[in-house]
Amino acid sequence: MFPYAGGNKYSYNNYRLQLSDRFNIIALESKGRGGRIKEPLAINLEDIALDFFEQIRDRLNSPYLFFGHSMGSWLAYMVTHLINDNKLPPPVHLFFTGSVNPAVYQSTVIKHQLNKSDFFAHLTDLGGLLPEVLNNKPLLDYFEPILRADFMAVEQYQHKPQPKLNIPITVIIGDNEKNVTLDMAKAWKNETVAEFEVKVLKGHHFFINDHVVLISEMLRNKMEGLNSQKQL
């Protein structure tokens, strides 16, 4: 599971509770976040993807899938290509949520350079900050450099066309997303020759927190279905 901007290995704890009875959940964490807070903040998407690849490259022996939300989708996509480049077993399925294909991404505002009030207003509009964080200045001060670093990593990323994957992709977005349109989500179809589907659920950008049980069931069904096919 690949973190969204400002996220860490604890961000998907609700999913871990739903899925850990059957699956080994590996929630990735980049430098300067969560348990790696003492390390220098990573501010380059390619560096983060390479770090994630190194974390998991020796753990790809069993069938597995990738799940990434927002920035995490880009990282999951990038790590998948690193896995292919190194001729390692690829994921059996990719789940990208709340995400634009980086090939069609355009930003009219450089968000990581916004002043403090505008920056947090944008995050509040996305629904990514809990009231207990917004009303706690020390917590805001703690998360601000992490969030700005992640936004910088996304906004400075220069996408290069990649060979099409032969891996099924499921894209899920919220029906009240501010920055992800259905067409932007459908553009992920250009990245694979395998099965592709888009689903729309109710909610804003962080709809994944409102549909933990439903999305967990999608992940479970996809993996169990693929395992059943292998046994036939």
N, C-alpha and C positions, 0 to 999 in steps of 0.2 A: 504494500500500500504506500503510495507516494504522496508526500504532504503538499498541501496548498500553501499559498503565501502566508507566512506567519505561523504555519503549522509545525508540528514536531511529532515524535513517535507516539505521543499520547492523544493526538487529535482524533484517532479512529478507535478509541477505547470502546465506544458503544458498538462498533462493528465487531471488535474482538469478542465482546460478550456474546454476541449473536452467533459467531462462527467458530469460536475456538474449541467447541465440542467435537468438531469433525476435521478442522483444518489448522495447520500451523500458520499463524498470522505473523508476517514480518512487516512491521511498520518502520519505514526508513526515516532517517533523521540526518539533516545536513549540518555542517560545521557552524557553530555559534548559536545553535538552537537547542532548547530542552536540555537533555543530559550532556550535550556537547557545548554548553554555553561558554566554557573557558577557552574554546578554540576560536581563532579569528573567523569572523563572519564570512562565509562564502558569498560572493556577489556576481558570480559568473555561472550561467546555466550549464554550459559545457563542463565546467569543473565539478558542479554538483552532480551531474549525470555520471561522470566518470567515477566519482567517489561512491555513488550508489552502486554502480556496476561492480566495483572492487569489493563492496560489502557483500554482494550476493553471488558472485561468479562461481564460488565453490559450493553453492547450495542449490544448484539447478538440476539435480538428479531426478527428482520426482516431478510429475505433472504439476504445473502451477499457472496461475493467471495474475495479471497486473490490474490494479485499480488505482486510478489517479484522479483527483478532483482539481479542476482549474489548472494552476501551474503544475500540479502533480501529473496531469495528463501529458503535458509536454515532456516532463522528465521520464515518465513511463515509456513514451514513444521513443525518446532519445536512447534510453537504456536498451530497449528492444533492438534498436539498430546496432548498438555496441555488441550485444549478444550475437546477433547474426554475423557481424564482422569478424567475431572471434570464433565462429562456427561452434557455438555452444547451443544446447537445447533451448529453443525459444518458448515463450509463454504460449499456452493453448488458447488463450482468449485475452483480449484487451478491453477493459471498461474505462471509458473516458467520460467524466461528468463535469458539467458546468464549464465546458471548454470549447474554444475556437481552434480549428486547425491552424497551426502556426504559419502555414503557407498563405493564409488569407487574413491573418491578423493585422489590424491597423489601429494605431492609437493616436488620437488627435491631441491628447493632453499627456504630458510627461508627469505621471502621478508621483513618482518617487521624489520629485523636486517641489511638490506643492508645499505651501506653508502648513504649519502644524494643524490649524483649525480646518483648512480645506482638505488636508490629507485624511484626517479622522472623519470629516463629514462624508468623504467618499467611501470610506470603509463602513461607516454606519449605514449608508445608502445600500451597500451590498448585503448588509445583514450579517457581517462577519465579526462584529464585536458584541460581546455580551454586556448587559447593563452594569454588571459588577466590575467589568474592566473599564468601561467608559466613565464610571463614577469614581475611579480609583487612580489618582494621579501617579503614584509610584508604579502601578502596573502599566499605565499608558507609557510612562517613560521607559520602562523595561522593554515593552513590545515595539516601540516606535522604530528603533534602528534595525530590528529584525525584519519588520514589515517593509521598511524602505529598501533594505538590501534585497529582499525577494522581488519587490516591484522593479528595482533597478535591473536585476538579473533577467526578468521577463522583457522589459522594455528595451534593453540593449542587445537582446538575442538576435542574431542575424541568421535566419533560417536558410538552409541550403536544401534543395530538392534531394530526396532520397529514393532509392529503389522501392517499388511497391512491396509491401509485406504480403506474406501468404498466411495471415493470421486473422481470424474473425474479430471484428470490432463492434462493440455496443457503445453507443453514445447516449447519454441521458442529460437532459437539461430541464430547467424549471420554466414554467409558463410565464413567470414574471421576472425573467432575467433582464438585467439592464444592459449588459454588454455582449450577450450571446444570443444571436438570432438563430432561427431554425435553419436557415441557409448556411450560416457559419458552421453549425454543428454537422450538417449534411456534407460539408466539404471534406470531412474526415474520410468519406468514402473513397476519395482519390488516393488514399494511402495504403489500400489493400486490394488484392484480387480475390480475397475470401469473402465470406458472408459479412454483411454489414446491416446494422439496424440503428434507428434513432427512436428514443422514447422521450416523451414529455410528461413530467410530473408537476403537480401543483407546487408553487413556491418561488422564492427569489433565488439569488445565486447560491445560498447555502441551504437549498432544499434537501440536501443529503442528510441534514440533521433532523428533518421532519419525517423522513421515510427510511429510517434505519432498518426496520424489520423487512419492509418490501424490497429494498435494494440488497440486503443480505440474502434474502431468498433468491433473488436473481443470480447472485454470485454462486450460491449453493447449488441451485438447479443447473447452472451452466457447467460447473465442475463435475457434479455427479453424473450429468448426462454424458459428458465427454468420457468419464471413466467407464460408464456402462458400455459405450460404443467400443472402447478398447478391449473390453472383455469378450465382446461378441465375436 
